[in-house]
């Protein structure tokens, strides 16, 4: 991605006689946790042109998967083996046409990286951080913090997810589950 961004930036800047960065921040990519996460992200991506005010209808933006599917357009072949075909065309059209749930948008942004470094090795975390807190976010908070940390999530990721400081997470982990409730 860095190579593509660099080459396109140079091309664009030369074509329009400008200089500087085209995009803010570094390119980031995150693996999807599970099928539920995939569907939320797919809807988020398909609805981005509406949010940006570029189109009024998801079917009107020709660079989206839905447009390619609907019109069997130039890049339809890129969708081969896509999970979007797990739904019928009508189901997918209805799904992406409905508004995004605010909680679903939070999942897109709050889900941490799937792969983390653990003692110099890569460890795959197949269990999302949210699952440690979904049933009893407050009642067993400290125990859930400990479980999430032991599973492999960092103190910073846990703190950010439950809106506590990293210092508080350190104290909870150091003093045990009874601390700071």
C-alpha positions in Angstrom: 0.0 0.0 0.0 2.9 2.4 0.7 4.2 1.8 -2.8 0.8 2.5 -4.4 0.2 5.6 -2.2 3.6 6.9 -3.1 3.2 6.4 -6.9 -0.3 7.7 -7.0 0.6 10.8 -5.0 3.5 11.6 -7.3 1.3 11.1 -10.4 -1.6 13.2 -8.9 0.7 16.0 -7.7 2.4 16.2 -11.1 -0.9 16.1 -13.0 -2.4 18.9 -11.0 0.8 20.8 -10.3 0.6 20.6 -6.6 2.8 19.1 -3.8 2.3 17.5 -0.5 0.4 14.6 1.0 -2.9 13.4 -0.5 -4.2 11.5 2.5 -4.0 12.3 6.2 -2.3 9.7 8.4 -0.7 6.4 7.5 -2.6 3.6 5.8 -4.0 1.1 8.2 -5.6 -2.3 7.7 -7.2 -4.6 10.2 -8.2 -8.2 9.8 -11.9 -9.0 10.3 -12.7 -11.0 13.5 -15.7 -13.0 12.2 -18.6 -13.0 9.8 -20.5 -10.5 12.0 -17.6 -8.1 11.8 -17.4 -8.6 8.0 -21.1 -7.6 7.5 -20.8 -4.5 9.6 -17.6 -3.4 7.7 -19.2 -4.2 4.3 -22.2 -2.0 5.1 -20.0 0.7 6.4 -17.9 0.7 3.2 -20.9 0.6 0.9 -22.5 3.5 2.7 -19.4 5.7 2.8 -20.3 7.6 -0.4 -23.7 8.6 1.0 -22.1 9.8 4.2 -19.5 11.8 2.2 -22.4 13.4 0.2 -21.2 12.0 -3.1 -24.4 10.1 -3.9 -27.9 9.8 -2.5 -28.3 6.1 -3.1 -25.9 3.2 -2.5 -26.5 1.9 -6.0 -25.3 5.1 -7.6 -21.6 4.9 -6.7 -19.9 2.9 -9.4 -16.8 2.1 -7.4 -18.7 0.0 -4.8 -19.3 -3.8 -4.8 -23.0 -3.3 -4.9 -22.9 -1.2 -8.1 -20.7 -3.8 -9.7 -23.1 -6.6 -8.7 -26.2 -4.7 -9.7 -25.0 -3.7 -13.2 -22.4 -6.5 -13.8 -20.1 -3.6 -14.5 -16.4 -3.5 -15.5 -15.0 -4.9 -12.2 -17.7 -7.4 -11.4 -15.1 -10.2 -11.8 -13.2 -8.8 -8.7 -16.2 -9.9 -6.6 -15.7 -13.6 -7.4 -15.9 -15.6 -4.2 -17.0 -12.6 -2.2 -18.9 -13.2 1.0 -21.5 -10.6 -0.2 -22.9 -13.5 -2.3 -23.9 -15.3 0.9 -26.9 -13.0 0.7 -29.3 -12.8 -2.2 -29.1 -9.6 -4.2 -32.4 -8.3 -2.7 -31.2 -9.1 0.9 -27.9 -7.3 0.4 -29.6 -4.4 -1.3 -32.0 -4.0 1.7 -29.2 -4.5 4.2 -26.9 -1.8 2.9 -29.8 0.6 2.1 -30.7 0.8 5.8 -29.0 3.3 8.1 -25.9 2.2 10.1 -26.5 1.5 13.7 -24.3 3.8 15.9 -23.2 0.8 18.0 -22.2 -1.0 14.7 -20.0 2.0 13.7 -18.3 1.8 17.1 -17.5 -1.9 16.4 -15.8 -0.9 13.1 -13.5 1.6 15.0 -13.1 0.1 18.4 -12.2 -3.4 17.4 -8.5 -3.8 18.0 -5.9 -5.5 15.8 -6.4 -9.2 15.4 -2.7 -10.0 15.5 -0.5 -8.8 18.3 3.1 -9.4 19.3 3.4 -11.8 22.3 7.0 -12.4 23.5 8.3 -11.7 20.0 5.9 -14.1 18.4 2.7 -13.3 16.6 -0.5 -14.4 18.4 -3.9 -14.6 16.7 -6.7 -13.3 19.0 -9.8 -14.9 17.7 -11.9 -13.6 20.5 -12.9 -10.0 20.3 -12.3 -7.7 23.2 -16.0 -6.8 23.4 -16.9 -10.4 24.3 -15.1 -10.2 27.6 -17.5 -7.4 28.7 -20.8 -8.0 26.8 -22.7 -9.9 29.5 -21.6 -8.0 32.6 -19.7 -4.9 31.7 -19.9 -3.4 35.3 -20.6 -6.3 37.7 -17.5 -8.3 37.0 -15.5 -5.5 35.4 -12.2 -6.1 37.1 -12.4 -9.9 36.6 -13.1 -9.3 32.9 -10.2 -6.9 32.7 -7.9 -9.6 34.1 -9.3 -12.3 31.7 -8.9 -10.0 28.6 -5.3 -9.1 29.7 -4.4 -12.8 30.3 -5.9 -13.6 26.9 -3.5 -11.3 25.2 -5.0 -7.8 24.9 -2.8 -4.9 26.0 -3.5 -2.7 28.9 -3.9 0.3 26.5 -6.5 -1.6 24.4 -8.5 -2.6 27.4 -8.3 0.9 28.9 -9.5 2.5 25.7 -12.3 0.1 25.2 -13.8 0.5 28.6 -12.9 4.2 29.0 -10.5 3.9 31.9 -6.9 5.1 32.1 -4.1 2.7 31.5 -2.9 3.6 35.1 -6.2 2.4 36.5 -5.9 -0.9 34.5 -2.4 -1.3 35.9 -3.7 -0.9 39.5 -6.6 -3.3 38.9 -4.2 -5.9 37.5 -1.6 -5.4 40.2 -3.9 -5.4 43.2 -6.3 -8.0 41.9 -10.0 -8.0 41.0 -11.2 -6.3 44.2 -9.4 -3.1 43.5 -11.2 0.1 42.4 -14.7 -1.2 42.1 
